[in-house]
């Protein structure tokens, strides 16, 4: 081999190594970015009720929604958080009772306070829904959630939702909430 052929061979080896290193860097940096973008798009397009199957336990007082001729209060939970995840904040607000909307401890500035809170949340994942009690006009549901904040923080919550039946809309409305401990 002459000097030119040897230099060409060395250059080819360097270019192959450089290309391999560059390709590796692109894979290392690009794959997680693409994966995260895909996951975000999927999470925004799928409601919590279809994204995962929350464990649905029933510990009610032997009365069922069918027996009182109404939809299950457990359905109100994924419906509400689906509106939140789809950025349908007004629809979510409408799923609160008037007394909860007017509760100045929770919403000091009404809908503005509600909107200010929910716009900090990227999405809500429902992990578990338990029907605790149901009557003709009220229901109690425990729900285990994860708030995925826009800051990247994950905030698990265990809540008791007190629901009231609204005959005008034929739906369960959230009347108040209580933070539970495990």
N, C-alpha and C positions, 0 to 999 in steps of 0.2 A: 504494500500500500504506500502511495506517495503521501507527501505532507498535506496536499489539498484534500485528498480523500479522507485522511485521518482527521483533519479539522472539520470536514463536513459530517463525519460520523460523530464526533464529539458534540458538534452543534445540534445534531438530531437528537442525541441523548439528552442534552440540556433542555431542548425545546419540549421533549416528551416529559421530562421531569417537571419543568415549569408548567406545562399544560395539566399534568396530573395534580400538582399542588394547587393550581388555580381552580381546577375542577373540584377538588376536595373542599377548598374554601367556599366556593359557591354552594356546594351541597350542605356544608355545615351551617352556613349563614342562611341560605335560601329555604331549605326544607322546613325548619321551624317557623319561619315567617309565613310561608305558604300554608302550612298546617294550621297555624293560629288564625289566619284569614279565613280558611275554609270552616273551621270550628265556629268562628264568630258568625259567619253567614248562615250556617246551619242552625245555630242557637237562636238567631233572630227570626228565622222563618218557621220554626217549629214551636208550637205552644207547649207549656209544661205538661199538659194532659196527654199529648202525643209523643213528646220527647222521651219521657220515661214513664214507667208505670208505678206511680206512688203506691206504697203499701196502703191498702184501705181496710182498716179494722173497724169493726162496729162494736161499740160497748154501750149501745143505747138501752133505753128502758123498755125494750120489747115492742115499741111502737115504730113502725116503719113509715117512710115517706109515702109509699103506696097506700098504706092504710088510711092516711089522712088526705090522700088525693093530691099530693104535691110532689114536685121533683125532689130528689135527694138533696139535702143541704150540702153534702160533700161535693156535689157538682158545682156549687157556687164558688168554691175555692179555686179550682183550676180555671174557671171562667174569668174570675176576677184577675188572677195573676197573668192570664193570657192577654188581657187588655193592657196590663202594665208592661209586659214583655213586648207587645206590639206597639208601644208608645201611644195607646189609645187612652190617655189619662182622663179625659172627660167621661168616657164610658166607665172607667174604673171609679171615678168620683160618684157617678150616678148609681153605683152599686153599694154606696154607703147610705145608711139611713139619714134622714134630716137631722136627727139629734147628734149623730156622730159627725156629720159635716159641720154642725154648729158648735161642736165641742172646742172651745178656745184653748183648752190645755193641750189638745192634740193638734189642732189647726188654728193657731192664733190669728192668722190672716186669711182664714177660709181656704178657698181653692188655691190661692197663691202659695200658701205654706205647703199644701199637699203636692202641688206641682214642683216646688223647689226641692222637696225631698226626693220624689220619684225620678227627677231628671239626674240625680246623682247615682242612680242604680242602673247598672248595665242590663242585668236580668235577674229573675228570681227562679230558682229551681225548687220544685216541690218534691220533698222526699217521702212524706207520709201524711196521710189524712185519716183522722179517727173521728167518727160520729160518736159523741158522748151522750147527747140527749136530744130528743125531738118531741115537740107537741104540735098542736094545730097552728100556733102563732109564733113559736120560738124554737130555736135549735142551738146546740152548742157543738162546736167542732174544734178539735185540736189539730194543729198542722205544724209539721217540721219542715223548715225552709232553709235555703241558703240564698242570701243576697250577694250577688256578685257585683261589687261596686265598680264604677268607672275608674277608680284609682287603682284597681287590681286587687283590692282587699276582698276577702271572702268573709261574710258575717253570717254564721249560722244563727237561726232563731227558732224557738219553740213557742208557739202562740196558741192561745185559746181564743177562738172567734165566737162571739155571741151574735146570732143571726135573728132577724125578725122577718116575718112573712109580709110582703107588700102585695096586697090584692090588686092594686092598680097596674102593676107591671107583671104580676104572677111570677114573682121571683123572690129569692132570699136576699136580704140586704145585710151588710155587716153593720151591726149596731154599736159594738164596742169590742175592744181587744184586751187581752191580758197576757203579759209576758210570763211564760212558764219556765221552770228550771227542769233539767233532765230528771 
